[in-house]
């Protein structure tokens, strides 16, 4: 019972704190905004595993396009 009460108090405190933000800027904001910065990354991975009780080498990779430091 204590855990439920403490959890409820914590959630209520978080909601109260976030409700106190005052927004003075009434400009419409979009997901990407006006000034868009972008870039990319590439990552390679290698590993070792057993497949059907035999040694196996695994390889993989990832590519990403980062838009405005938030969206990949």
PDB file of N, CA, C and O in Angstrom:
ATOM      1  N   UNK A   1       0.821  -1.197   0.000  1.00  0.00           N
ATOM      2  CA  UNK A   1       0.000   0.000   0.000  1.00  0.00           C
ATOM      3  C   UNK A   1       0.862   1.258   0.000  1.00  0.00           C
ATOM      4  O   UNK A   1       0.520   2.254  -0.637  1.00  0.00           O
ATOM      5  N   UNK A   2       1.999   1.205   0.728  1.00  0.00           N
ATOM      6  CA  UNK A   2       2.890   2.355   0.779  1.00  0.00           C
ATOM      7  C   UNK A   2       3.432   2.683  -0.606  1.00  0.00           C
ATOM      8  O   UNK A   2       3.559   3.851  -0.972  1.00  0.00           O
ATOM      9  N   UNK A   3       3.749   1.640  -1.373  1.00  0.00           N
ATOM     10  CA  UNK A   3       4.319   1.849  -2.700  1.00  0.00           C
ATOM     11  C   UNK A   3       3.314   2.545  -3.613  1.00  0.00           C
ATOM     12  O   UNK A   3       3.691   3.417  -4.395  1.00  0.00           O
ATOM     13  N   UNK A   4       2.054   2.172  -3.521  1.00  0.00           N
ATOM     14  CA  UNK A   4       1.026   2.781  -4.367  1.00  0.00           C
ATOM     15  C   UNK A   4       0.851   4.248  -4.008  1.00  0.00           C
ATOM     16  O   UNK A   4       0.723   5.094  -4.894  1.00  0.00           O
ATOM     17  N   UNK A   5       0.845   4.556  -2.715  1.00  0.00           N
ATOM     18  CA  UNK A   5       0.686   5.947  -2.278  1.00  0.00           C
ATOM     19  C   UNK A   5       1.885   6.786  -2.697  1.00  0.00           C
ATOM     20  O   UNK A   5       1.717   7.905  -3.181  1.00  0.00           O
ATOM     21  N   UNK A   6       3.104   6.256  -2.515  1.00  0.00           N
ATOM     22  CA  UNK A   6       4.308   6.993  -2.914  1.00  0.00           C
ATOM     23  C   UNK A   6       4.352   7.193  -4.427  1.00  0.00           C
ATOM     24  O   UNK A   6       4.734   8.263  -4.902  1.00  0.00           O
ATOM     25  N   UNK A   7       3.967   6.177  -5.178  1.00  0.00           N
ATOM     26  CA  UNK A   7       3.931   6.294  -6.628  1.00  0.00           C
ATOM     27  C   UNK A   7       2.919   7.353  -7.057  1.00  0.00           C
ATOM     28  O   UNK A   7       3.201   8.154  -7.949  1.00  0.00           O
ATOM     29  N   UNK A   8       1.752   7.362  -6.433  1.00  0.00           N
ATOM     30  CA  UNK A   8       0.726   8.352  -6.762  1.00  0.00           C
ATOM     31  C   UNK A   8       1.200   9.766  -6.461  1.00  0.00           C
ATOM     32  O   UNK A   8       0.950  10.682  -7.244  1.00  0.00           O
ATOM     33  N   UNK A   9       1.872   9.950  -5.349  1.00  0.00           N
ATOM     34  CA  UNK A   9       2.404  11.268  -4.988  1.00  0.00           C
ATOM     35  C   UNK A   9       3.471  11.696  -5.994  1.00  0.00           C
ATOM     36  O   UNK A   9       3.504  12.859  -6.397  1.00  0.00           O
ATOM     37  N   UNK A  10       4.339  10.777  -6.404  1.00  0.00           N
ATOM     38  CA  UNK A  10       5.397  11.096  -7.369  1.00  0.00           C
ATOM     39  C   UNK A  10       4.801  11.500  -8.720  1.00  0.00           C
ATOM     40  O   UNK A  10       5.256  12.464  -9.335  1.00  0.00           O
ATOM     41  N   UNK A  11       3.800  10.776  -9.175  1.00  0.00           N
ATOM     42  CA  UNK A  11       3.156  11.106 -10.448  1.00  0.00           C
ATOM     43  C   UNK A  11       2.474  12.469 -10.360  1.00  0.00           C
ATOM     44  O   UNK A  11       2.592  13.285 -11.274  1.00  0.00           O
ATOM     45  N   UNK A  12       1.766  12.714  -9.268  1.00  0.00           N
ATOM     46  CA  UNK A  12       1.088  14.004  -9.093  1.00  0.00           C
ATOM     47  C   UNK A  12       2.096  15.153  -9.059  1.00  0.00           C
ATOM     48  O   UNK A  12       1.832  16.220  -9.615  1.00  0.00           O
ATOM     49  N   UNK A  13       3.237  14.950  -8.418  1.00  0.00           N
ATOM     50  CA  UNK A  13       4.267  15.989  -8.353  1.00  0.00           C
ATOM     51  C   UNK A  13       4.842  16.275  -9.732  1.00  0.00           C
ATOM     52  O   UNK A  13       5.090  17.432 -10.070  1.00  0.00           O
ATOM     53  N   UNK A  14       5.058  15.236 -10.533  1.00  0.00           N
ATOM     54  CA  UNK A  14       5.580  15.429 -11.888  1.00  0.00           C
ATOM     55  C   UNK A  14       4.584  16.194 -12.744  1.00  0.00           C
ATOM     56  O   UNK A  14       4.975  17.081 -13.503  1.00  0.00           O
ATOM     57  N   UNK A  15       3.318  15.867 -12.635  1.00  0.00           N
ATOM     58  CA  UNK A  15       2.302  16.566 -13.412  1.00  0.00           C
ATOM     59  C   UNK A  15       2.195  18.021 -12.992  1.00  0.00           C
ATOM     60  O   UNK A  15       2.032  18.901 -13.837  1.00  0.00           O
ATOM     61  N   UNK A  16       2.285  18.280 -11.700  1.00  0.00           N
ATOM     62  CA  UNK A  16       2.192  19.638 -11.189  1.00  0.00           C
ATOM     63  C   UNK A  16       3.373  20.473 -11.669  1.00  0.00           C
ATOM     64  O   UNK A  16       3.196  21.627 -12.057  1.00  0.00           O
ATOM     65  N   UNK A  17       4.572  19.906 -11.648  1.00  0.00           N
ATOM     66  CA  UNK A  17       5.766  20.636 -12.068  1.00  0.00           C
ATOM     67  C   UNK A  17       5.699  20.958 -13.552  1.00  0.00           C
ATOM     68  O   UNK A  17       6.016  22.079 -13.949  1.00  0.00           O
ATOM     69  N   UNK A  18       5.294  20.004 -14.380  1.00  0.00           N
ATOM     70  CA  UNK A  18       5.255  20.264 -15.819  1.00  0.00           C
ATOM     71  C   UNK A  18       4.134  21.231 -16.187  1.00  0.00           C
ATOM     72  O   UNK A  18       4.200  21.877 -17.233  1.00  0.00           O
ATOM     73  N   UNK A  19       3.115  21.342 -15.355  1.00  0.00           N
ATOM     74  CA  UNK A  19       2.020  22.256 -15.642  1.00  0.00           C
ATOM     75  C   UNK A  19       2.394  23.700 -15.336  1.00  0.00           C
ATOM     76  O   UNK A  19       1.651  24.610 -15.705  1.00  0.00           O
ATOM     77  N   UNK A  20       3.528  23.939 -14.670  1.00  0.00           N
ATOM     78  CA  UNK A  20       3.910  25.279 -14.276  1.00  0.00           C
ATOM     79  C   UNK A  20       4.695  26.034 -15.336  1.00  0.00           C
ATOM     80  O   UNK A  20       4.994  27.215 -15.158  1.00  0.00           O
ATOM     81  N   UNK A  21       5.037  25.365 -16.448  1.00  0.00           N
ATOM     82  CA  UNK A  21       5.777  26.044 -17.496  1.00  0.00           C
ATOM     83  C   UNK A  21       4.886  27.070 -18.192  1.00  0.00           C
ATOM     84  O   UNK A  21       3.769  26.764 -18.608  1.00  0.00           O
ATOM     85  N   UNK A  22       5.399  28.283 -18.309  1.00  0.00           N
ATOM     86  CA  UNK A  22       4.640  29.333 -18.970  1.00  0.00           C
ATOM     87  C   UNK A  22       5.228  29.560 -20.355  1.00  0.00           C
ATOM     88  O   UNK A  22       6.426  29.805 -20.495  1.00  0.00           O
ATOM     89  N   UNK A  23       4.396  29.480 -21.361  1.00  0.00           N
ATOM     90  CA  UNK A  23       4.857  29.697 -22.722  1.00  0.00           C
ATOM     91  C   UNK A  23       4.470  31.102 -23.163  1.00  0.00           C
ATOM     92  O   UNK A  23       3.289  31.434 -23.267  1.00  0.00           O
ATOM     93  N   UNK A  24       5.482  31.917 -23.418  1.00  0.00           N
ATOM     94  CA  UNK A  24       5.245  33.285 -23.879  1.00  0.00           C
ATOM     95  C   UNK A  24       5.346  33.379 -25.392  1.00  0.00           C
ATOM     96  O   UNK A  24       4.938  34.381 -25.979  1.00  0.00           O
ATOM     97  N   UNK A  25       5.882  32.351 -26.026  1.00  0.00           N
ATOM     98  CA  UNK A  25       6.058  32.337 -27.474  1.00  0.00           C
ATOM     99  C   UNK A  25       4.862  31.643 -28.101  1.00  0.00           C
ATOM    100  O   UNK A  25       4.680  30.437 -27.936  1.00  0.00           O
ATOM    101  N   UNK A  26       4.051  32.399 -28.818  1.00  0.00           N
ATOM    102  CA  UNK A  26       2.847  31.840 -29.412  1.00  0.00           C
ATOM    103  C   UNK A  26       3.052  31.423 -30.865  1.00  0.00           C
ATOM    104  O   UNK A  26       2.085  31.144 -31.573  1.00  0.00           O
ATOM    105  N   UNK A  27       4.297  31.381 -31.308  1.00  0.00           N
ATOM    106  CA  UNK A  27       4.592  30.963 -32.669  1.00  0.00           C
ATOM    107  C   UNK A  27       4.330  29.463 -32.824  1.00  0.00           C
ATOM    108  O   UNK A  27       4.629  28.682 -31.920  1.00  0.00           O
ATOM    109  N   UNK A  28       3.783  29.071 -33.946  1.00  0.00           N
ATOM    110  CA  UNK A  28       3.511  27.661 -34.198  1.00  0.00           C
ATOM    111  C   UNK A  28       4.827  26.933 -34.407  1.00  0.00           C
ATOM    112  O   UNK A  28       5.656  27.358 -35.213  1.00  0.00           O
ATOM    113  N   UNK A  29       5.018  25.855 -33.696  1.00  0.00           N
ATOM    114  CA  UNK A  29       6.240  25.070 -33.787  1.00  0.00           C
ATOM    115  C   UNK A  29       5.960  23.796 -34.582  1.00  0.00           C
ATOM    116  O   UNK A  29       4.918  23.165 -34.409  1.00  0.00           O
ATOM    117  N   UNK A  30       6.878  23.431 -35.437  1.00  0.00           N
ATOM    118  CA  UNK A  30       6.754  22.191 -36.186  1.00  0.00           C
ATOM    119  C   UNK A  30       7.774  21.197 -35.670  1.00  0.00           C
ATOM    120  O   UNK A  30       8.621  21.532 -34.842  1.00  0.00           O
ATOM    121  N   UNK A  31       7.689  19.980 -36.160  1.00  0.00           N
ATOM    122  CA  UNK A  31       8.608  18.939 -35.714  1.00  0.00           C
ATOM    123  C   UNK A  31      10.046  19.282 -36.062  1.00  0.00           C
ATOM    124  O   UNK A  31      10.940  19.064 -35.244  1.00  0.00           O
ATOM    125  N   UNK A  32      10.294  19.811 -37.249  1.00  0.00           N
ATOM    126  CA  UNK A  32      11.653  20.076 -37.687  1.00  0.00           C
ATOM    127  C   UNK A  32      12.071  21.527 -37.544  1.00  0.00           C
ATOM    128  O   UNK A  32      13.269  21.805 -37.505  1.00  0.00           O
ATOM    129  N   UNK A  33      11.139  22.459 -37.465  1.00  0.00           N
ATOM    130  CA  UNK A  33      11.483  23.860 -37.314  1.00  0.00           C
ATOM    131  C   UNK A  33      11.929  24.487 -38.621  1.00  0.00           C
ATOM    132  O   UNK A  33      11.860  23.860 -39.678  1.00  0.00           O
ATOM    133  N   UNK A  34      12.389  25.734 -38.543  1.00  0.00           N
ATOM    134  CA  UNK A  34      12.788  26.472 -39.746  1.00  0.00           C
ATOM    135  C   UNK A  34      14.214  26.137 -40.173  1.00  0.00           C
ATOM    136  O   UNK A  34      14.470  25.889 -41.351  1.00  0.00           O
ATOM    137  N   UNK A  35      15.125  26.129 -39.233  1.00  0.00           N
ATOM    138  CA  UNK A  35      16.532  25.851 -39.539  1.00  0.00           C
ATOM    139  C   UNK A  35      16.806  24.370 -39.319  1.00  0.00           C
ATOM    140  O   UNK A  35      16.943  23.911 -38.185  1.00  0.00           O
ATOM    141  N   UNK A  36      16.882  23.635 -40.410  1.00  0.00           N
ATOM    142  CA  UNK A  36      17.078  22.192 -40.318  1.00  0.00           C
ATOM    143  C   UNK A  36      18.556  21.876 -40.503  1.00  0.00           C
ATOM    144  O   UNK A  36      19.162  22.271 -41.499  1.00  0.00           O
ATOM    145  N   UNK A  37      19.126  21.168 -39.548  1.00  0.00           N
ATOM    146  CA  UNK A  37      20.481  20.658 -39.708  1.00  0.00           C
ATOM    147  C   UNK A  37      20.387  19.152 -39.865  1.00  0.00           C
ATOM    148  O   UNK A  37      19.494  18.516 -39.303  1.00  0.00           O
ATOM    149  N   UNK A  38      21.296  18.589 -40.620  1.00  0.00           N
ATOM    150  CA  UNK A  38      21.240  17.146 -40.825  1.00  0.00           C
ATOM    151  C   UNK A  38      22.639  16.588 -40.996  1.00  0.00           C
ATOM    152  O   UNK A  38      23.594  17.315 -41.273  1.00  0.00           O
ATOM    153  N   UNK A  39      22.732  15.305 -40.827  1.00  0.00           N
ATOM    154  CA  UNK A  39      24.000  14.598 -40.959  1.00  0.00           C
ATOM    155  C   UNK A  39      23.713  13.112 -41.005  1.00  0.00           C
ATOM    156  O   UNK A  39      22.563  12.706 -41.174  1.00  0.00           O
ATOM    157  N   UNK A  40      24.722  12.312 -40.859  1.00  0.00           N
ATOM    158  CA  UNK A  40      24.517  10.881 -40.920  1.00  0.00           C
ATOM    159  C   UNK A  40      25.573  10.128 -40.134  1.00  0.00           C
ATOM    160  O   UNK A  40      26.538  10.703 -39.632  1.00  0.00           O
ATOM    161  N   UNK A  41      25.359   8.829 -40.044  1.00  0.00           N
ATOM    162  CA  UNK A  41      26.333   7.982 -39.398  1.00  0.00           C
ATOM    163  C   UNK A  41      26.276   6.586 -40.001  1.00  0.00           C
ATOM    164  O   UNK A  41      25.272   6.186 -40.589  1.00  0.00           O
ATOM    165  N   UNK A  42      27.359   5.863 -39.845  1.00  0.00           N
ATOM    166  CA  UNK A  42      27.438   4.488 -40.287  1.00  0.00           C
ATOM    167  C   UNK A  42      28.130   3.690 -39.193  1.00  0.00           C
ATOM    168  O   UNK A  42      29.152   4.123 -38.661  1.00  0.00           O
ATOM    169  N   UNK A  43      27.591   2.547 -38.860  1.00  0.00           N
ATOM    170  CA  UNK A  43      28.195   1.692 -37.861  1.00  0.00           C
ATOM    171  C   UNK A  43      28.307   0.271 -38.366  1.00  0.00           C
ATOM    172  O   UNK A  43      27.374  -0.256 -38.973  1.00  0.00           O
ATOM    173  N   UNK A  44      29.439  -0.345 -38.118  1.00  0.00           N
ATOM    174  CA  UNK A  44      29.660  -1.727 -38.505  1.00  0.00           C
ATOM    175  C   UNK A  44      29.753  -2.586 -37.252  1.00  0.00           C
ATOM    176  O   UNK A  44      30.233  -2.133 -36.213  1.00  0.00           O
ATOM    177  N   UNK A  45      29.295  -3.820 -37.356  1.00  0.00           N
ATOM    178  CA  UNK A  45      29.396  -4.725 -36.214  1.00  0.00           C
ATOM    179  C   UNK A  45      29.908  -6.080 -36.689  1.00  0.00           C
ATOM    180  O   UNK A  45      29.600  -6.536 -37.790  1.00  0.00           O
ATOM    181  N   UNK A  46      30.688  -6.698 -35.835  1.00  0.00           N
ATOM    182  CA  UNK A  46      31.206  -8.037 -36.106  1.00  0.00           C
ATOM    183  C   UNK A  46      31.076  -8.856 -34.833  1.00  0.00           C
ATOM    184  O   UNK A  46      31.147  -8.319 -33.728  1.00  0.00           O
ATOM    185  N   UNK A  47      30.888 -10.141 -34.993  1.00  0.00           N
ATOM    186  CA  UNK A  47      30.748 -10.982 -33.815  1.00  0.00           C
ATOM    187  C   UNK A  47      31.053 -12.441 -34.105  1.00  0.00           C
ATOM    188  O   UNK A  47      31.293 -12.843 -35.243  1.00  0.00           O
ATOM    189  N   UNK A  48      31.033 -13.196 -33.056  1.00  0.00           N
ATOM    190  CA  UNK A  48      31.316 -14.625 -33.116  1.00  0.00           C
ATOM    191  C   UNK A  48      30.187 -15.340 -32.395  1.00  0.00           C
ATOM    192  O   UNK A  48      29.708 -14.874 -31.362  1.00  0.00           O
ATOM    193  N   UNK A  49      29.761 -16.481 -32.942  1.00  0.00           N
ATOM    194  CA  UNK A  49      28.672 -17.221 -32.329  1.00  0.00           C
ATOM    195  C   UNK A  49      28.787 -18.698 -32.701  1.00  0.00           C
ATOM    196  O   UNK A  49      29.581 -19.080 -33.561  1.00  0.00           O
ATOM    197  N   UNK A  50      27.991 -19.504 -32.044  1.00  0.00           N
ATOM    198  CA  UNK A  50      27.868 -20.914 -32.396  1.00  0.00           C
ATOM    199  C   UNK A  50      26.521 -21.122 -33.069  1.00  0.00           C
ATOM    200  O   UNK A  50      25.483 -20.772 -32.508  1.00  0.00           O
ATOM    201  N   UNK A  51      26.534 -21.693 -34.274  1.00  0.00           N
ATOM    202  CA  UNK A  51      25.309 -22.012 -34.990  1.00  0.00           C
ATOM    203  C   UNK A  51      25.372 -23.488 -35.354  1.00  0.00           C
ATOM    204  O   UNK A  51      26.298 -23.908 -36.048  1.00  0.00           O
ATOM    205  N   UNK A  52      24.411 -24.280 -34.902  1.00  0.00           N
ATOM    206  CA  UNK A  52      24.416 -25.748 -35.079  1.00  0.00           C
ATOM    207  C   UNK A  52      25.721 -26.359 -34.599  1.00  0.00           C
ATOM    208  O   UNK A  52      26.288 -27.231 -35.257  1.00  0.00           O
ATOM    209  N   UNK A  53      26.194 -25.895 -33.448  1.00  0.00           N
ATOM    210  CA  UNK A  53      27.429 -26.362 -32.820  1.00  0.00           C
ATOM    211  C   UNK A  53      28.652 -26.169 -33.709  1.00  0.00           C
ATOM    212  O   UNK A  53      29.620 -26.921 -33.593  1.00  0.00           O
ATOM    213  N   UNK A  54      28.626 -25.188 -34.582  1.00  0.00           N
ATOM    214  CA  UNK A  54      29.786 -24.850 -35.414  1.00  0.00           C
ATOM    215  C   UNK A  54      30.101 -23.369 -35.226  1.00  0.00           C
ATOM    216  O   UNK A  54      29.218 -22.544 -34.992  1.00  0.00           O
ATOM    217  N   UNK A  55      31.371 -23.072 -35.334  1.00  0.00           N
ATOM    218  CA  UNK A  55      31.806 -21.678 -35.201  1.00  0.00           C
ATOM    219  C   UNK A  55      31.242 -20.849 -36.347  1.00  0.00           C
ATOM    220  O   UNK A  55      31.199 -21.304 -37.490  1.00  0.00           O
ATOM    221  N   UNK A  56      30.817 -19.647 -36.039  1.00  0.00           N
ATOM    222  CA  UNK A  56      30.261 -18.775 -37.066  1.00  0.00           C
ATOM    223  C   UNK A  56      30.688 -17.341 -36.805  1.00  0.00           C
ATOM    224  O   UNK A  56      30.785 -16.896 -35.661  1.00  0.00           O
ATOM    225  N   UNK A  57      30.939 -16.636 -37.887  1.00  0.00           N
ATOM    226  CA  UNK A  57      31.294 -15.223 -37.843  1.00  0.00           C
ATOM    227  C   UNK A  57      30.079 -14.431 -38.323  1.00  0.00           C
ATOM    228  O   UNK A  57      29.516 -14.739 -39.373  1.00  0.00           O
ATOM    229  N   UNK A  58      29.675 -13.422 -37.569  1.00  0.00           N
ATOM    230  CA  UNK A  58      28.529 -12.609 -37.962  1.00  0.00           C
ATOM    231  C   UNK A  58      28.998 -11.184 -38.257  1.00  0.00           C
ATOM    232  O   UNK A  58      29.904 -10.659 -37.610  1.00  0.00           O
ATOM    233  N   UNK A  59      28.364 -10.588 -39.239  1.00  0.00           N
ATOM    234  CA  UNK A  59      28.702  -9.206 -39.606  1.00  0.00           C
ATOM    235  C   UNK A  59      27.411  -8.453 -39.884  1.00  0.00           C
ATOM    236  O   UNK A  59      26.435  -9.032 -40.360  1.00  0.00           O
ATOM    237  N   UNK A  60      27.412  -7.170 -39.586  1.00  0.00           N
ATOM    238  CA  UNK A  60      26.227  -6.358 -39.826  1.00  0.00           C
ATOM    239  C   UNK A  60      26.597  -4.893 -39.880  1.00  0.00           C
ATOM    240  O   UNK A  60      27.754  -4.515 -39.697  1.00  0.00           O
ATOM    241  N   UNK A  61      25.598  -4.081 -40.133  1.00  0.00           N
ATOM    242  CA  UNK A  61      25.852  -2.656 -40.215  1.00  0.00           C
ATOM    243  C   UNK A  61      24.570  -1.862 -40.054  1.00  0.00           C
ATOM    244  O   UNK A  61      23.469  -2.406 -40.137  1.00  0.00           O
ATOM    245  N   UNK A  62      24.730  -0.572 -39.823  1.00  0.00           N
ATOM    246  CA  UNK A  62      23.606   0.351 -39.693  1.00  0.00           C
ATOM    247  C   UNK A  62      23.967   1.659 -40.371  1.00  0.00           C
ATOM    248  O   UNK A  62      25.112   2.110 -40.329  1.00  0.00           O
ATOM    249  N   UNK A  63      22.984   2.244 -40.984  1.00  0.00           N
ATOM    250  CA  UNK A  63      23.116   3.579 -41.562  1.00  0.00           C
ATOM    251  C   UNK A  63      22.018   4.447 -40.972  1.00  0.00           C
ATOM    252  O   UNK A  63      20.907   3.963 -40.750  1.00  0.00           O
ATOM    253  N   UNK A  64      22.299   5.699 -40.717  1.00  0.00           N
ATOM    254  CA  UNK A  64      21.286   6.594 -40.178  1.00  0.00           C
ATOM    255  C   UNK A  64      21.440   7.996 -40.728  1.00  0.00           C
ATOM    256  O   UNK A  64      22.552   8.478 -40.940  1.00  0.00           O
ATOM    257  N   UNK A  65      20.303   8.646 -40.957  1.00  0.00           N
ATOM    258  CA  UNK A  65      20.269  10.040 -41.377  1.00  0.00           C
ATOM    259  C   UNK A  65      19.687  10.812 -40.219  1.00  0.00           C
ATOM    260  O   UNK A  65      18.515  10.629 -39.890  1.00  0.00           O
ATOM    261  N   UNK A  66      20.466  11.669 -39.589  1.00  0.00           N
ATOM    262  CA  UNK A  66      20.047  12.438 -38.414  1.00  0.00           C
ATOM    263  C   UNK A  66      19.535  13.792 -38.890  1.00  0.00           C
ATOM    264  O   UNK A  66      20.252  14.547 -39.547  1.00  0.00           O
ATOM    265  N   UNK A  67      18.282  14.087 -38.547  1.00  0.00           N
ATOM    266  CA  UNK A  67      17.665  15.338 -38.965  1.00  0.00           C
ATOM    267  C   UNK A  67      17.412  16.197 -37.729  1.00  0.00           C
ATOM    268  O   UNK A  67      16.702  15.786 -36.811  1.00  0.00           O
ATOM    269  N   UNK A  68      17.995  17.382 -37.716  1.00  0.00           N
ATOM    270  CA  UNK A  68      17.786  18.372 -36.660  1.00  0.00           C
ATOM    271  C   UNK A  68      18.154  17.861 -35.275  1.00  0.00           C
ATOM    272  O   UNK A  68      17.536  18.270 -34.292  1.00  0.00           O
ATOM    273  N   UNK A  69      19.107  17.011 -35.172  1.00  0.00           N
ATOM    274  CA  UNK A  69      19.624  16.462 -33.912  1.00  0.00           C
ATOM    275  C   UNK A  69      18.563  15.705 -33.115  1.00  0.00           C
ATOM    276  O   UNK A  69      18.784  15.426 -31.937  1.00  0.00           O
ATOM    277  N   UNK A  70      17.417  15.360 -33.715  1.00  0.00           N
ATOM    278  CA  UNK A  70      16.332  14.717 -32.963  1.00  0.00           C
ATOM    279  C   UNK A  70      15.779  13.492 -33.651  1.00  0.00           C
ATOM    280  O   UNK A  70      15.416  12.529 -32.977  1.00  0.00           O
ATOM    281  N   UNK A  71      15.702  13.493 -34.958  1.00  0.00           N
ATOM    282  CA  UNK A  71      15.026  12.456 -35.691  1.00  0.00           C
ATOM    283  C   UNK A  71      16.027  11.664 -36.492  1.00  0.00           C
ATOM    284  O   UNK A  71      16.829  12.241 -37.226  1.00  0.00           O
ATOM    285  N   UNK A  72      15.995  10.321 -36.362  1.00  0.00           N
ATOM    286  CA  UNK A  72      16.894   9.460 -37.120  1.00  0.00           C
ATOM    287  C   UNK A  72      16.057   8.540 -37.981  1.00  0.00           C
ATOM    288  O   UNK A  72      16.602   7.715 -38.715  1.00  0.00           O
TER     289      UNK A  72
END
